[in-house]
Amino acid sequence: MNKIIIIFILFSISILAREEVFPSQECPAFNNMRHTKNTHGIHLDTQKKYTILQHHKGQNLILVKGAYPAQRWVDDTCFSKRSELSNPLNVEKVKCKAIGIEDELSKASINIDLAKHTKKYQNKNISKYNLLILSWHNAFCETHRYKKECKKSIFSFAKSKYSEKHFVLHGLWPQPKNKIYCDVSREYVNLDKHKQWNRLPNLGLSDEVKNRLQKVMPGYSSNLHKHEWIKHGTCYGADVNVYYEEAISMVEQMNDSKVGNFFTQHIGKHVTLQQVRALFDRSFGLGTGKRVELKCNKGLISEIWLHLGSGSHVLGTLLKQGQQTRSYCQGGLVDKAGF
């Protein structure tokens, strides 16, 4: 009888010892420690408490009620100091304190961190051939509904977002396609390959570039900009601000052209590769359409790939210097916003 009582007491203590805390970030909750699978695309909700079952090597095993499987792995960085967060009254205080400290530390360590793990890029030449990947965001969200950039707040339904009527930046990729991770440390390569983009270093973007990038790259909220820089931008031959300044300019030139207007006016309609290439020739010069490739997914136009050269800030000139390409997608529907 005494043994049963002791076992019951120990069990009760172990249950009570488990902390229920609020996350400080909307992190993905993975099935495994390697972060290779996230069934149903579960993300933490900063307004909900989660039970921490175990701590191991910078990660927490937590209980996500209603999810299958319910036990999920998330990074330590997804939670602020647990002892303070155990008291709900301290949540906002901890968030503000953490943000302030993080800002100061990031400002001081950005240049050191990047210099340590990647070599300097300003002394290299710009990549001779590049591939500009532009996404039609509405089509992307059809198959990625769990992504932050695909969620719409209840207060924003009245007005449309830039991404709902324009092409947005996926990436600017130096060619050939195996030209990736130039002088990047193994640590960051592994984090990137396991999609732990939130753990990649801050890039030190200027305020101007950051604001413009957030507009033309909705994936910024999911740290896509970090992934694109680490994997592709490091091979471009310029520092991160120049890399994104040039990519943003290309996106803006594309959306401000006859091609951009055509897609905006044909939302909900079917368009063909022939139409698109003809519009490129009219907008950017004869022959530029042959450097354009459409990508389709389930009958929807998902991306436009532009094969570019280098040495200019003018999209038409870059296209004329690019290599001609085939396109297996011959046309598709221009998806409208919403599911």
Residue pairs with C-beta under 8 A, 6 or more apart in sequence:
18 51
18 52
18 53
19 51
19 52
19 82
19 86
20 49
20 50
20 51
20 52
20 86
21 49
21 50
21 52
21 79
21 82
21 85
21 86
22 46
22 47
22 48
22 49
22 50
22 79
22 85
22 88
22 91
23 44
23 45
23 46
23 48
23 50
23 74
23 78
23 79
24 46
24 78
24 79
24 80
24 85
24 94
24 95
24 98
25 44
25 46
25 77
25 78
25 198
26 43
26 44
26 45
26 46
26 148
27 43
27 44
27 74
27 75
27 77
27 78
27 198
28 35
28 38
28 41
28 42
28 43
28 44
28 74
28 195
29 38
29 42
29 43
29 44
29 62
29 64
29 67
29 72
29 73
29 74
30 36
30 37
30 38
30 72
30 73
30 74
31 37
31 38
31 39
31 69
31 72
31 73
32 73
33 56
33 57
33 59
33 73
34 194
35 73
35 194
35 195
35 196
36 194
39 67
39 68
39 69
40 67
40 68
40 146
41 145
41 146
41 147
42 64
42 67
42 72
42 146
43 146
43 148
44 50
44 74
44 78
49 88
50 62
50 63
50 64
51 62
51 63
52 60
52 61
52 62
52 79
52 82
53 60
53 61
53 62
53 63
53 71
54 60
54 61
55 61
55 76
58 75
58 76
59 73
59 74
59 75
59 76
60 73
60 74
60 75
60 76
60 78
60 79
61 71
61 72
61 73
62 71
62 72
62 73
62 74
63 70
63 71
63 72
64 70
64 71
64 72
75 196
75 198
75 199
77 198
77 199
79 85
80 94
80 95
80 98
81 94
81 98
84 90
84 93
84 94
85 91
85 94
106 202
110 201
110 202
110 203
110 204
111 204
113 201
113 202
114 201
114 203
114 204
114 240
116 185
117 184
117 185
117 187
117 188
117 201
118 182
118 183
118 184
118 185
118 188
118 234
119 182
119 183
121 234
121 236
121 237
121 238
121 239
121 240
122 238
122 239
124 237
124 238
125 237
126 236
126 237
126 238
126 310
126 311
127 174
127 175
127 179
127 235
127 236
127 237
127 310
128 175
128 309
128 310
129 174
129 175
129 176
129 307
129 308
129 309
129 310
129 322
129 323
130 172
130 173
130 174
130 175
130 236
130 308
130 309
130 310
130 318
131 172
131 173
131 174
131 175
131 177
131 305
131 306
131 307
131 308
132 171
132 172
132 173
132 247
132 250
132 251
132 305
132 306
132 308
133 169
133 170
133 171
133 172
133 173
133 303
133 305
134 167
134 168
134 169
134 170
134 251
134 254
134 303
134 304
134 305
134 306
135 167
135 168
135 169
135 170
135 302
135 303
136 167
136 263
136 300
136 301
136 302
136 303
136 304
136 334
136 335
137 149
137 163
137 164
137 167
137 168
137 218
138 163
138 164
138 267
138 335
138 336
138 337
138 338
139 297
139 300
139 301
139 302
139 335
140 150
140 302
141 147
141 149
141 150
141 337
141 339
142 297
142 298
142 300
142 335
142 339
143 297
143 298
144 150
145 339
147 219
147 222
148 221
148 222
149 163
149 218
149 219
149 220
149 221
149 222
150 218
152 161
160 337
161 218
161 337
162 168
162 215
162 216
163 218
164 336
164 337
165 264
165 267
166 216
166 255
166 260
166 263
166 264
167 251
167 254
167 255
167 260
167 263
167 304
168 216
168 217
168 218
168 219
168 251
169 213
169 216
169 217
169 247
169 248
169 251
170 217
170 219
170 224
170 228
170 303
171 228
171 232
171 247
172 228
172 232
172 233
172 236
172 243
172 246
172 247
172 250
173 232
174 232
174 235
174 236
174 237
179 235
180 231
180 232
180 235
181 189
181 192
181 230
181 231
181 234
181 235
182 234
182 235
183 234
184 230
184 234
188 200
188 201
188 230
189 230
191 197
191 199
191 200
192 200
192 227
192 230
192 231
195 227
197 222
197 223
197 224
197 226
197 227
198 223
200 223
200 226
200 227
200 230
201 226
203 225
203 226
203 229
203 240
204 240
204 241
205 213
205 225
205 240
205 241
205 244
206 241
209 241
209 244
209 245
209 248
212 248
213 220
213 225
213 244
213 248
214 220
214 221
216 248
216 251
216 252
217 224
217 225
219 225
225 244
229 240
229 243
229 244
233 240
233 243
233 244
236 243
238 246
246 313
249 313
249 315
250 306
250 308
250 315
250 318
253 314
253 315
254 260
254 304
254 306
254 315
257 279
257 283
257 284
257 315
258 279
258 282
258 283
259 276
259 279
259 280
259 283
262 271
262 275
262 276
262 279
263 271
263 334
266 334
267 334
267 335
267 336
268 333
268 334
268 335
268 336
269 333
269 334
270 331
270 332
270 333
270 334
271 301
271 331
271 332
271 334
272 330
272 331
273 294
273 327
273 329
273 330
273 331
274 330
274 331
275 331
276 289
276 292
276 294
276 304
277 289
277 290
277 292
278 289
279 289
280 288
280 289
280 291
280 292
280 319
281 287
281 288
281 289
283 316
284 315
284 316
284 319
284 320
285 316
285 319
285 320
287 320
288 316
288 319
288 320
290 324
290 325
291 306
291 307
291 308
291 319
291 320
291 322
291 323
291 324
291 325
292 304
292 305
292 306
292 307
292 319
292 325
292 327
293 304
293 305
293 306
293 307
293 325
293 326
293 327
293 329
294 301
294 303
294 304
294 305
294 327
294 329
294 330
294 331
294 332
295 301
295 302
295 303
295 304
295 305
295 329
296 302
296 329
296 331
296 332
299 332
299 333
300 332
300 333
300 334
300 335
301 329
301 331
301 332
301 333
301 334
301 335
302 332
305 325
306 315
306 318
306 319
306 322
307 319
307 322
307 323
307 324
307 325
308 315
308 318
308 319
308 321
308 322
309 317
309 318
309 319
309 320
309 321
309 322
310 318
310 321
311 317
311 321
312 318
312 321
